[in-house]
Amino acid sequence: MDYLLVVLGLALLVAGGEVLVRGALGLSVRFRMSPAVIGAVVMGFGTSTPELAASLSAALAGAPGLALGNVIGSNVANVALILAASAVIVPLVARIGWAEAIAVAAATLGMIAVIILGGIGPVLGAMFLGILAIFLWVSVRGGEVALSEQETEAAPGRLGQSLIFVTVGLVLLIGGAQALVSGTVDIAEAFGVPPSVIRLTVVAIGTSLPELAASLSAAVRGQGGLALGNIVGSNSFNVLGILGITALVHPIAVPPSLDMAEVWALAITGAALLVLGLWGRVPRAAGALGLAGYAGYMWLVIA
């Protein structure tokens, strides 16, 4: 049964990524916005739903510190694992706008500020949500572009159809991630893998599986803007949105167990995302370096 869950999860992730990308392209054509903006606003925020659910659940259960580790782990994985893997498969050529660049910088610096201050309360949480709202407004207002014929032909024609594609794609991605994580955890436990290792690997990466499937699908279709925008939007929403909302529900204190390796990994991946996004390309070599760095990061955290 566990192996069937793994197979089912993988199938749902592949199908969900494909459907979501088609829907996002449709919205891009319908509203004449750049794929990077649609990727950030629609795909990035949508695929961050598992992180939001996990963080709110942790806060309501009286363990808000888990929300902080969840956000840090997800943001690091988004860049060093997901964006890197996408670039290794298909080198990405896409550029983010200044609104997206400022959002990435604000999210990274905001997360570091939370760590330095020792936590985040309702006031700072409300400020994070305000910055997120400004980012959304500026991105949508300034995201209109002339799309290529290839992008137009690859997208669903009607707005309603595109919205259905996006909704179905997100449902498939989230369901596939849950099935894959559930099956993998049970298999790992059966083989005697320690719970701490399972938590730091399978469970931590599991909340990023929707972003992984969506970005890989976009990269394979040659939609580098969607793949990059997905990571930009997800990282920005993880900090400004998820931490902001969670802090309004329950103040978050930085746990004493927070490892400096995690802090450095957060700062490095945030800076890399900003530089690569403004440069306008993520070459295969950068992807390979990111994957190697993520492997080293996971080893340090587990060790």
C-alpha positions in Angstrom: 0.0 0.0 0.0 2.8 2.4 0.9 4.5 1.8 -2.5 1.2 2.5 -4.2 0.9 5.8 -2.4 4.4 6.8 -3.6 3.5 5.9 -7.2 0.1 7.7 -6.9 1.8 10.7 -5.4 4.4 10.9 -8.2 1.6 10.6 -10.9 -0.5 13.3 -9.3 2.5 15.6 -9.0 3.4 15.2 -12.7 -0.2 15.7 -13.8 -0.7 18.6 -11.4 2.4 20.4 -12.6 1.4 20.1 -16.2 -2.2 21.3 -15.6 -1.1 24.2 -13.4 1.5 25.5 -15.9 -1.2 25.4 -18.7 -3.6 27.3 -16.5 -0.9 29.9 -15.5 -0.1 30.4 -19.2 -3.7 31.0 -19.9 -3.9 33.7 -17.2 -0.7 35.2 -18.6 -2.3 35.5 -22.1 -5.7 36.6 -20.8 -4.3 39.5 -18.6 -1.2 40.1 -20.9 1.2 39.8 -18.0 4.7 38.4 -18.1 5.0 34.7 -17.2 7.4 35.7 -14.3 4.7 37.8 -12.7 2.0 35.1 -13.2 4.4 32.5 -11.9 5.1 34.6 -8.8 1.5 35.7 -8.0 -0.5 32.6 -9.0 1.9 29.6 -9.0 4.2 30.8 -6.2 1.5 31.7 -3.8 -0.7 28.7 -4.7 2.0 26.1 -4.3 2.9 27.6 -0.9 -0.4 26.4 0.5 1.1 23.4 2.2 3.6 25.6 4.0 0.8 27.9 5.2 -1.3 25.0 6.5 1.7 23.5 8.3 2.7 26.7 9.9 -0.8 27.6 11.1 -1.3 24.1 12.4 2.0 24.4 14.4 1.0 27.8 15.8 -2.5 26.5 16.8 -0.9 23.4 18.4 1.3 25.6 20.6 4.5 25.1 18.6 4.9 28.2 16.5 8.6 27.8 16.4 8.1 24.9 14.0 6.7 27.5 11.5 10.0 29.3 11.5 12.0 26.1 10.6 9.4 25.2 8.0 9.8 28.5 6.2 13.6 28.5 6.3 13.8 24.9 5.1 11.3 25.6 2.3 13.0 28.7 1.1 16.4 27.0 1.0 15.0 24.0 -0.9 13.1 26.3 -3.3 16.4 27.8 -4.6 19.1 25.1 -4.0 17.0 22.1 -4.9 14.0 23.1 -7.0 15.4 26.0 -9.1 18.7 24.2 -9.3 17.1 21.0 -10.5 15.0 22.9 -13.1 18.2 24.6 -14.4 20.1 21.3 -14.7 17.3 19.9 -16.8 16.7 23.0 -18.9 18.9 26.1 -18.4 16.4 29.0 -17.6 16.4 32.3 -19.4 14.1 34.7 -17.5 14.4 38.0 -15.7 12.5 39.2 -12.7 11.2 42.8 -12.4 12.2 45.3 -9.8 9.0 44.6 -7.8 9.9 40.9 -7.6 13.6 41.7 -6.8 12.5 44.0 -3.9 10.2 41.3 -2.6 13.0 38.7 -2.6 15.3 41.1 -0.8 12.6 42.1 1.7 11.8 38.4 2.4 15.4 37.4 2.9 16.3 40.4 5.1 13.0 40.2 7.0 13.8 36.5 7.8 17.3 37.5 9.0 15.8 40.3 11.1 13.4 37.9 12.8 16.3 35.7 13.7 18.3 38.6 15.1 15.3 40.0 17.0 14.6 36.6 18.5 11.1 36.2 17.0 8.2 37.9 15.4 5.0 39.3 16.9 1.7 40.7 15.6 3.2 44.2 14.8 6.0 42.9 12.6 3.7 40.3 11.2 1.3 43.0 10.0 4.2 44.9 8.5 5.2 41.8 6.5 1.6 41.5 5.2 1.7 45.1 4.2 4.9 44.7 2.2 3.3 41.6 0.6 0.2 43.6 -0.4 2.4 46.4 -1.9 4.4 43.7 -3.9 1.2 42.2 -5.3 -0.2 45.6 -6.3 3.0 46.8 -8.0 3.5 43.5 -9.7 0.0 43.3 -11.2 0.0 47.0 -12.2 3.4 46.8 -13.9 3.3 43.3 -15.3 1.7 43.8 -18.7 3.9 42.7 -21.6 3.6 41.6 -25.2 3.6 37.8 -25.2 5.1 35.6 -27.9 3.0 33.6 -30.4 4.4 30.3 -28.9 3.2 31.4 -25.4 -0.2 32.4 -26.7 -0.8 29.1 -28.6 0.3 26.9 -25.6 -2.3 28.4 -23.3 -6.1 27.7 -22.8 -8.2 30.3 -24.6 -10.8 31.2 -22.0 -10.4 32.8 -18.6 -12.8 30.3 -16.9 -10.9 27.4 -18.4 -7.6 28.8 -17.2 -8.9 29.3 -13.7 -10.2 25.7 -13.6 -6.8 24.5 -14.8 -5.0 26.4 -12.1 -7.4 25.1 -9.4 -7.2 21.5 -10.5 -3.5 21.7 -10.9 -3.0 23.0 -7.3 -5.4 20.3 -5.9 -3.5 17.6 -7.7 -0.1 19.0 -6.6 -1.1 19.2 -2.9 -2.8 15.8 -2.9 0.2 14.2 -4.7 2.7 15.7 -2.2 0.7 14.4 0.7 0.4 10.9 -0.8 4.1 10.8 -1.6 5.2 12.0 1.8 2.9 9.6 3.6 4.0 6.6 1.6 7.7 7.5 1.9 7.6 8.1 5.6 6.0 4.7 6.2 8.5 3.0 4.1 11.4 4.8 5.8 10.1 3.9 9.2 9.7 0.2 8.1 13.4 0.3 7.2 14.4 1.7 10.6 15.3 5.3 9.5 15.4 7.5 12.6 12.4 9.9 13.0 14.7 13.0 13.2 16.2 12.1 9.8 12.8 11.6 8.3 11.6 14.9 9.6 14.6 16.8 8.2 14.5 15.2 4.8 11.2 13.6 3.7 8.9 15.9 5.6 10.9 19.1 5.0 11.2 18.5 1.3 7.6 17.2 1.1 6.1 20.7 1.6 8.2 21.9 -1.4 7.1 19.1 -3.7 4.3 21.3 -5.3 6.9 23.9 -6.2 9.2 21.3 -7.5 6.6 19.7 -9.8 5.4 23.0 -11.1 8.8 24.5 -11.8 10.0 21.3 -13.5 6.9 21.2 -15.7 7.4 24.9 -16.6 11.1 24.3 -17.4 10.5 21.3 -19.6 7.9 23.4 -21.5 10.5 26.1 -22.0 8.7 28.5 -19.7 11.6 29.8 -17.7 9.6 32.8 -16.5 7.0 30.6 -14.9 9.6 28.4 -13.3 11.6 31.4 -11.9 8.5 33.3 -10.9 7.2 30.3 -9.0 10.2 30.3 -6.8 10.3 34.1 -6.3 6.6 34.1 -5.4 6.9 31.1 -3.1 9.9 32.5 -1.2 8.3 35.9 -0.8 5.0 34.5 0.4 6.6 32.0 2.8 8.2 34.9 4.8 5.9 37.9 4.2 2.7 36.0 4.0 3.0 32.8 6.0 5.1 34.2 8.9 3.0 37.4 8.8 -0.3 35.4 9.1 1.1 33.0 11.7 2.5 35.8 13.8 -1.0 37.4 14.0 -2.4 34.1 15.2 0.5 33.4 17.7 3.8 35.2 18.3 6.8 33.2 17.0 10.0 32.8 19.0 13.2 31.7 17.4 13.9 28.2 18.8 17.3 27.8 20.6 17.9 24.7 18.4 18.2 26.9 15.2 21.4 25.9 13.5 23.7 28.7 12.0 24.0 26.5 8.9 20.3 27.1 8.3 20.8 30.9 8.7 23.8 31.0 6.3 21.9 28.8 3.8 18.9 31.1 3.9 21.1 34.2 3.3 23.2 32.6 0.5 20.2 31.2 -1.4 18.3 34.5 -1.1 21.2 36.4 -2.5 21.6 33.8 -5.3 18.0 34.1 -6.3 18.2 37.9 -6.4 21.4 37.9 -8.5 20.2 35.2 -10.9 16.8 36.8 -11.3 18.2 40.2 -12.2 20.9 38.6 -14.4 18.1 37.0 -16.4 19.5 33.4 -16.6 20.1 30.4 -14.5 22.7 28.3 -16.3 23.1 24.5 -15.9 26.4 25.1 -14.0 24.6 27.2 -11.4 22.0 24.5 -11.0 24.6 21.8 -10.5 26.4 24.0 -7.9 23.1 24.6 -6.1 22.3 20.9 -5.9 25.8 20.2 -4.5 25.4 22.9 -2.0 22.0 21.6 -0.9 23.4 18.1 -0.4 26.1 19.6 1.8 23.5 21.7 3.7 21.3 18.7 4.4 24.4 16.7 5.6 25.3 19.5 8.0 21.7 19.9 9.4 21.3 16.1 9.9 24.8 15.7 11.4 
